Amino acid sequence: MKFGASMFITDYSMAPGDIAQALEQRGFDSLWAPEHSHIPVSRRSVFPNGGEVPKHYYDVMDPFVTLAAAAMATTHLKLGTGVCLVNQRDPIQLAKSVASLDRISGGRFIFGIGVGWNADEMENHGTVFATRAKLVRERVEAMKAIWTQDKAEYHGEFVDFDPMMAWPKPVQKPYPPIYVGGAFPHAARRAIRYADGWMPLAGLMGENSDVFSIVPKARAMLAAEGRDPATFPISLTASPEDLDLLKRYRDLGIERASVSLPAGNAEVVLPILDRWAALIRQVSN
C-alpha cells in the first residue's frame, strides 16, 4: 500500500517545495493539493464537517501552481489535485493546465476531481448546483478528447466546441489517471462511469458505513458494470494515524492511504510526518 499526504498550501503553511521534499524523503508516494477559489461570506451551504469553514479553505493557493513548484523540488513524488473543482474551471484551459503539469513533472500528475459541496462558491462561477455532476462529466469527457486527439471536438448539453487544436498533450497515455473524490454510492458511481479510480474520505464513506463494508459494495458495482476491480484503485484520504487500521486497509487491497496535514509550518508538520514515516515502515514490512 502507498501513502500520500494532503495539505491546504497557504502563505503561512510549509512552502510546496519544502513539504514535497519532506514527503519524498520519508517514503510517501504523493502530495495532494485541495482547491477552493474562494469562500463566499454567505453561508447557505453547510460545511460538510460541521461548524464554520476553516480559514485555510479560503486561504489555499491554486493547486496547479503549488504542484508545479513541488514538481521542481522532487524527482519521483506523484502530484495530485485532491480535489480539483472541475465545475468551477473552463475545460479547455483546464485541459492545458493538466497536460502542462504532467509535462513539467515528467508524467507524475494524478487528476483528482470532485463535484463540490459549496453551492455559494460554484454559483459565483456560473455553475448551477443541481446539474453540477453532469457538467463535470461533460467537461471530463471533453478534456479526454483534447488530450488524445489532434483535432478534438465535443458536443454536449453544457460543453460544446467544434474541431480545435490544443497542446501540449500529457506525458501519460492516454492521459493522467483520473480519480473521483466523494462518498458512496454517488461518487463511486461517477468514478466507475468515467474515471480510473475512486478517492473517498476514510471517515466519510457514505451511507453511515465504514471502509470495510463499503469497499466490497463498490467493487461489486464495478463488476456489475463490467470493470475489473483489480484495475480500479481505491485511494483513501484523511486516513487515521492507526497502525492496526492501516494494516487492515492494506489487506483490503486499498491502493493508498493519505493523511490530511494541517496548514502549518515545519515545526508543526514535520513531527507528524516523522510519525507517519514510522507507520509506513511498519505497514510495508
MINURO-459597 format. One line per field, with one value per residue (C-alpha): residue number from 1; residue in three letters; x, y, z. Coordinates in Angstrom, 3 decimals. Example, Ala and Ser with C-alpha at 12.3 -4.5 7.8 and 13.67 -1.06 7.14 Angstrom:
% MINURO-459597
n	(1|2)
res	(Ala|Ser)
c1	(12.300|13.670)
c2	(-4.500|-1.060)
c3	(7.800|7.140)
***
This chain:
% MINURO-459597
n	(1|2|3|4|5|6|7|8|9|10|11|12|13|14|15|16|17|18|19|20|21|22|23|24|25|26|27|28|29|30|31|32|33|34|35|36|37|38|39|40|41|42|43|44|45|46|47|48|49|50|51|52|53|54|55|56|57|58|59|60|61|62|63|64|65|66|67|68|69|70|71|72|73|74|75|76|77|78|79|80|81|82|83|84|85|86|87|88|89|90|91|92|93|94|95|96|97|98|99|100|101|102|103|104|105|106|107|108|109|110|111|112|113|114|115|116|117|118|119|120|121|122|123|124|125|126|127|128|129|130|131|132|133|134|135|136|137|138|139|140|141|142|143|144|145|146|147|148|149|150|151|152|153|154|155|156|157|158|159|160|161|162|163|164|165|166|167|168|169|170|171|172|173|174|175|176|177|178|179|180|181|182|183|184|185|186|187|188|189|190|191|192|193|194|195|196|197|198|199|200|201|202|203|204|205|206|207|208|209|210|211|212|213|214|215|216|217|218|219|220|221|222|223|224|225|226|227|228|229|230|231|232|233|234|235|236|237|238|239|240|241|242|243|244|245|246|247|248|249|250|251|252|253|254|255|256|257|258|259|260|261|262|263|264|265|266|267|268|269|270|271|272|273|274|275|276|277|278|279|280|281|282|283|284|285)
res	(Met|Lys|Phe|Gly|Ala|Ser|Met|Phe|Ile|Thr|Asp|Tyr|Ser|Met|Ala|Pro|Gly|Asp|Ile|Ala|Gln|Ala|Leu|Glu|Gln|Arg|Gly|Phe|Asp|Ser|Leu|Trp|Ala|Pro|Glu|His|Ser|His|Ile|Pro|Val|Ser|Arg|Arg|Ser|Val|Phe|Pro|Asn|Gly|Gly|Glu|Val|Pro|Lys|His|Tyr|Tyr|Asp|Val|Met|Asp|Pro|Phe|Val|Thr|Leu|Ala|Ala|Ala|Ala|Met|Ala|Thr|Thr|His|Leu|Lys|Leu|Gly|Thr|Gly|Val|Cys|Leu|Val|Asn|Gln|Arg|Asp|Pro|Ile|Gln|Leu|Ala|Lys|Ser|Val|Ala|Ser|Leu|Asp|Arg|Ile|Ser|Gly|Gly|Arg|Phe|Ile|Phe|Gly|Ile|Gly|Val|Gly|Trp|Asn|Ala|Asp|Glu|Met|Glu|Asn|His|Gly|Thr|Val|Phe|Ala|Thr|Arg|Ala|Lys|Leu|Val|Arg|Glu|Arg|Val|Glu|Ala|Met|Lys|Ala|Ile|Trp|Thr|Gln|Asp|Lys|Ala|Glu|Tyr|His|Gly|Glu|Phe|Val|Asp|Phe|Asp|Pro|Met|Met|Ala|Trp|Pro|Lys|Pro|Val|Gln|Lys|Pro|Tyr|Pro|Pro|Ile|Tyr|Val|Gly|Gly|Ala|Phe|Pro|His|Ala|Ala|Arg|Arg|Ala|Ile|Arg|Tyr|Ala|Asp|Gly|Trp|Met|Pro|Leu|Ala|Gly|Leu|Met|Gly|Glu|Asn|Ser|Asp|Val|Phe|Ser|Ile|Val|Pro|Lys|Ala|Arg|Ala|Met|Leu|Ala|Ala|Glu|Gly|Arg|Asp|Pro|Ala|Thr|Phe|Pro|Ile|Ser|Leu|Thr|Ala|Ser|Pro|Glu|Asp|Leu|Asp|Leu|Leu|Lys|Arg|Tyr|Arg|Asp|Leu|Gly|Ile|Glu|Arg|Ala|Ser|Val|Ser|Leu|Pro|Ala|Gly|Asn|Ala|Glu|Val|Val|Leu|Pro|Ile|Leu|Asp|Arg|Trp|Ala|Ala|Leu|Ile|Arg|Gln|Val|Ser|Asn)
c1	(0.000|1.191|0.999|0.131|-0.413|-2.700|-2.239|-4.009|-0.904|-1.172|1.138|1.592|1.983|5.119|6.069|5.131|8.729|9.573|6.622|7.171|10.813|9.914|7.361|9.713|12.472|10.144|8.760|5.461|4.439|2.292|1.326|-2.304|-3.371|-7.027|-8.807|-11.214|-11.183|-12.827|-15.396|-18.419|-19.393|-22.942|-23.422|-26.269|-24.057|-23.414|-19.778|-19.685|-17.686|-19.974|-19.333|-17.584|-15.498|-11.836|-9.645|-7.308|-10.230|-10.294|-6.530|-5.451|-3.284|-4.013|-3.179|-1.612|0.827|1.798|2.097|4.330|6.615|6.528|7.427|10.535|11.715|11.339|12.222|9.666|6.900|3.498|1.460|-2.311|-5.214|-7.298|-9.660|-9.885|-13.310|-13.891|-17.280|-15.536|-12.951|-13.105|-12.475|-10.296|-7.960|-8.069|-7.060|-3.996|-3.163|-3.350|-1.243|1.296|1.739|2.059|4.787|6.631|6.576|7.677|4.387|3.816|0.406|-2.787|-6.010|-8.235|-11.606|-14.906|-18.293|-18.085|-20.361|-20.366|-23.287|-22.468|-18.941|-19.801|-22.728|-20.214|-18.618|-21.949|-22.453|-25.916|-25.654|-28.364|-26.661|-23.039|-22.415|-23.430|-21.402|-18.297|-18.821|-19.108|-16.053|-14.023|-15.164|-14.260|-10.812|-10.181|-10.859|-8.434|-5.699|-5.979|-6.921|-5.024|-8.280|-10.672|-14.345|-17.113|-20.839|-22.848|-25.525|-23.083|-19.837|-19.807|-16.933|-16.057|-12.725|-9.820|-6.097|-4.549|-1.130|0.764|-0.527|0.096|3.161|0.991|-1.062|-3.839|-3.911|-3.094|-5.146|-8.447|-9.729|-13.177|-13.401|-16.530|-18.725|-20.561|-22.646|-22.805|-19.101|-18.252|-20.813|-19.321|-15.826|-16.888|-18.593|-15.787|-12.697|-9.792|-10.147|-12.152|-10.907|-13.269|-12.587|-11.746|-14.165|-16.935|-17.558|-21.283|-24.446|-23.151|-20.822|-17.118|-14.373|-14.680|-18.369|-18.392|-15.350|-16.846|-20.046|-18.048|-16.189|-19.497|-20.685|-17.519|-18.068|-21.706|-20.533|-18.022|-14.968|-12.198|-11.827|-8.157|-7.526|-9.637|-7.702|-9.345|-7.295|-8.386|-7.964|-7.956|-6.687|-6.232|-2.853|-3.566|-1.164|-3.666|-6.251|-3.671|-2.679|-6.330|-6.591|-3.539|-5.047|-8.302|-6.381|-6.554|-4.112|-3.166|-3.836|-3.320|-3.012|-4.561|-1.919|-2.587|-1.734|1.189|4.878|7.698|7.623|4.013|4.092|7.456|6.806|3.562|5.436|8.061|5.375|3.828|7.242|7.479|3.997|4.935|7.901|5.788|2.955|5.387|7.282)
c2	(0.000|3.505|6.556|10.115|13.415|16.337|19.905|23.211|25.094|28.726|31.685|30.534|26.772|24.966|26.008|23.479|22.584|22.064|19.836|17.858|17.208|16.212|13.700|12.226|11.813|9.943|7.363|8.974|8.426|11.517|15.072|16.143|19.771|20.728|23.560|26.375|29.517|31.459|31.046|33.370|35.165|33.845|30.516|28.851|25.795|23.844|22.853|19.013|18.606|20.923|24.335|27.215|26.818|26.741|29.688|27.625|26.852|30.438|30.980|27.998|28.689|27.472|23.737|23.780|26.484|24.787|21.341|22.761|24.123|20.729|19.018|21.169|20.248|16.447|13.593|10.822|12.092|11.963|15.157|15.132|17.524|16.499|17.591|19.923|21.564|20.945|22.648|25.930|25.814|26.257|22.791|23.949|25.891|23.154|20.557|22.683|23.087|19.332|18.495|21.221|19.994|16.410|17.564|19.659|16.820|14.148|12.269|12.376|14.064|12.435|14.260|14.071|15.681|16.338|17.922|20.177|20.927|24.730|25.992|29.606|29.227|27.486|29.817|32.682|30.797|30.496|26.838|25.553|23.358|20.894|19.992|20.186|16.419|16.249|19.386|17.742|14.566|16.502|18.589|15.466|13.824|16.975|17.121|13.491|14.413|17.351|15.201|12.352|13.935|16.275|17.913|17.490|18.327|17.795|18.405|18.098|19.933|22.087|21.773|22.371|23.117|22.372|20.809|22.554|22.093|22.329|21.333|20.115|16.584|14.766|12.569|9.795|7.974|8.315|10.936|11.229|8.905|10.434|9.776|10.902|12.068|11.676|9.264|6.073|5.489|8.615|9.418|5.746|5.510|8.569|7.140|3.834|5.612|7.856|7.698|5.431|5.273|6.358|8.584|8.748|10.175|7.324|8.615|9.706|6.709|7.354|5.607|5.689|2.796|2.224|1.335|-2.408|-2.574|-0.021|-1.149|-4.580|-2.832|-0.537|-3.489|-5.273|-2.168|-2.321|-5.955|-5.257|-2.585|-4.952|-3.287|-5.243|-4.250|-5.228|-2.371|0.214|1.587|2.948|5.611|6.782|10.363|11.644|8.283|7.909|7.572|3.983|1.134|-1.703|0.092|0.898|-2.756|-3.694|-1.177|-2.801|-6.267|-4.994|-4.020|-0.257|1.372|4.356|5.820|9.575|11.751|15.223|17.604|20.934|24.087|24.684|25.445|22.910|22.857|21.674|19.389|17.585|15.747|14.421|13.239|11.553|9.579|8.572|7.568|5.051|3.762|3.428|1.247|-0.961|-1.383|-2.098|-4.812)
c3	(0.000|-0.855|1.381|0.467|2.227|1.512|2.650|2.118|0.990|2.048|2.621|6.242|5.688|4.580|1.062|-1.640|-2.479|1.190|2.001|-1.205|-0.378|3.184|1.895|-0.695|1.887|4.262|1.858|0.857|-2.752|-3.337|-2.374|-2.807|-3.111|-2.385|-4.139|-3.377|-5.496|-2.652|0.107|-0.107|3.078|2.700|4.464|2.613|2.076|5.254|5.774|5.492|8.697|10.650|12.119|10.376|7.246|8.372|7.456|5.255|2.920|1.676|2.044|-0.088|-3.140|-6.673|-6.802|-10.268|-9.196|-5.941|-7.532|-10.266|-7.547|-5.807|-9.085|-9.466|-5.961|-6.290|-8.614|-8.137|-5.833|-7.511|-7.501|-7.264|-7.023|-4.070|-5.455|-8.441|-8.697|-12.390|-12.317|-11.490|-14.297|-18.053|-19.545|-22.449|-20.185|-17.530|-20.124|-20.880|-17.177|-16.577|-19.634|-18.805|-15.228|-16.415|-18.826|-16.262|-13.711|-16.190|-16.036|-12.261|-12.133|-10.771|-11.610|-8.542|-9.192|-7.426|-7.989|-4.935|-1.971|-1.760|-3.850|-2.977|-4.337|-7.598|-8.349|-8.401|-11.311|-13.129|-12.215|-11.307|-8.214|-9.285|-12.568|-11.440|-11.690|-15.357|-16.049|-14.549|-16.572|-19.824|-19.024|-18.251|-21.478|-23.405|-21.802|-22.703|-26.327|-26.132|-24.565|-27.051|-30.390|-32.695|-33.755|-30.859|-30.766|-28.224|-28.349|-25.143|-23.222|-21.254|-23.230|-26.950|-29.300|-32.927|-34.009|-32.322|-31.775|-28.323|-26.993|-25.050|-24.765|-21.451|-20.959|-19.502|-22.086|-22.842|-20.058|-16.333|-14.118|-13.041|-9.510|-8.408|-4.815|-2.701|-0.784|-1.695|-3.730|-5.903|-6.215|-6.634|-9.438|-11.161|-10.817|-12.343|-15.222|-16.456|-14.224|-13.352|-9.572|-6.546|-3.712|-0.704|2.735|5.088|7.716|5.333|3.098|2.775|3.947|7.548|6.797|7.183|4.717|5.277|4.427|1.599|-0.415|-1.201|-2.330|-4.622|-6.081|-6.701|-8.592|-10.674|-11.561|-12.451|-14.909|-16.480|-14.960|-13.271|-9.596|-9.816|-12.243|-10.407|-7.409|-4.281|-2.520|0.954|2.096|5.695|6.934|10.693|12.367|13.459|12.654|13.010|10.888|8.205|8.060|7.605|4.749|3.176|3.497|1.980|-1.146|-0.686|-3.089|-0.939|2.495|2.731|5.808|5.937|7.251|8.963|7.028|9.371|9.312|9.558|13.375|13.241|10.199|10.299|13.597|12.093|9.013|11.158|12.988|9.670|8.294|11.144|10.307|6.639|7.546|9.797|7.315|4.479|6.371)
***
